[in-house]
Amino acid sequence: MPGVVASRLALTQLGHQPAGAAMSANKRVIWSWAFYDWANSAFATVVMAGFFPIFFKQYWSAEVPAIESTYHLGIINSTASLIVVLISPILGAIADQMGRRKGFLLVFACLGVVMTGALYWVEQGQWLLASLLYIAGVIGFSGGNLFYDALLSVVSPLRSIDRVSALGFGLGYLGGGLLFAVNVWMTLQPEFFGLNDASEAVRVAFLCTALWWLLFSLPLLLFVDEPAANKIGAIVAIKNSGKQLQHTLSQIRSLRHTFLFLLAYWLYIDGVDTIIRMAVDYGLSIGLASTDLITALLITQFVGFPAAIAFGHLGERIGSKRGILLAIAVYICVTLFSSFIQAAWQFYLLAVIIGLVQGGVQSLSRSLYVRLIPAGQHAEFFGFYNMLGKFAAVLGPVLVGWITLLSGSNRIGILSIVILFLAGGYLLVGVDVDAGQQAANNDCE
């Protein structure tokens, strides 16, 4: 496979360059790639974490009983995640065969942009239409991320990959946080923006998110070029995708350290995502006000920007594996601390600590995984990586809910997340990065 060997050779040659020099030589390409994180993180922050769950219950499902609307919201999120889980490996296999990761990214980004913008026109009570648009938006967001992650090895020299990955996450936190802060301001003072009420402000926020996503995707479109590869047609790629998936599964099983990392990643990222998803519910359950929780979310976003970039530099100094283990240790302390929270200021402190490590554990996980996979198959392997990311926060919430039910205490329930971090950290300790990278190099030759 000459295209694969050439790709690995190019990465190897770049890996021997000094990190600073390599970063300077590719600065425009790197920043153009990273700004896609700035672009699409607005969807994750403003829509997924921020306004959609609240607006779905209070506006689109205003006439639906609260228990029923909660059930609908759960089904919506589960359906979106399941679709992404099913299509991610297949899409990755097709994109790698066609050599069009950037093209697939832009298709899914456009899907997300259109569906997010369309939420502006959904009238009160139309919860089913809002659900369908949201599911399609999540598919566009998640599908785009698959190919965005797979382009990391294209834009970054191997020696700088921790820093470049961290730059993307850092810009994502900053961009999503800035737009979310403005949108929250719009809902608090709609008349200042010429809007009638908070409901109209939220609808405008969906439209702003779509335009933000579209605008800041343009640098990637204009300045990031995917290297030429042995491309095949779409029909042939689709026909070959099944066999290619079987081959990739066999590769993952044979690449011991890659497989071990994926198991570790699934466990500790499940803990990370469980904290993200359960934080608001936990805060409300112990008596904190919703305004305090929104403030905490904004704190995490803005702390996450410099912290993620700092973690990229830390990964270059001590290694991405050690950086992840450090973040896991902090998360264990965070989880223990959360069970003792009594006041809003303690929740703010928790938000600061989480912001310090959340982007770091995400960015270093991505850059470490790049080192452990064969060249020429990044989209395909990231299909499995993103599939595990969607499976994440399945085990954790169930574990928290079950322990809470048995113990009768939310504080004891939240402590159960420690199990995921301990198990993930234990498996990660067994990953030999150098051996795994060598095995991936050999596998593609």
ABEGO torsion letter per residue (X at the ends): XAAAAAAAAAAAAAAABBAAAAAAAAAAAAAAAAAAAAAAAAAAAAAAABAAAAAAAAAAAAABBAAAAAAAAAAAAAAAAAAAAAAAAAAAAAAAAAGBAAAAAAAAAAAAAAAAAAAAABBBGBAAAAAAAAAAAAAAAAAAAAAAAAAAAAABBAAAAAAAAAAAAAAAAAAAAAAAAAAAAAAABAAAAGBABAAAAAAAAAAAAAAAAAAAAAAAAAABBBBBBBBBBAAAAAAAAAAAAAAAAAAAAABAAAAAAAAAAAAAAAAAAAAAAAAAAAAAAAGBBAAAAAAAAAAAAAAAAAAAAAAAAAAAAAEAAAAAAAAAAAAAAAAAAAAABABAAAAAAAAAAAAAAAAAAAAAAAAAAAAABBBGAAAAAAAAAAAAAAABGAAAAAAAAAAAAAAGBAAAAAAAAAAAAAAAAAAAAABBAAAAAAAAAAAAX
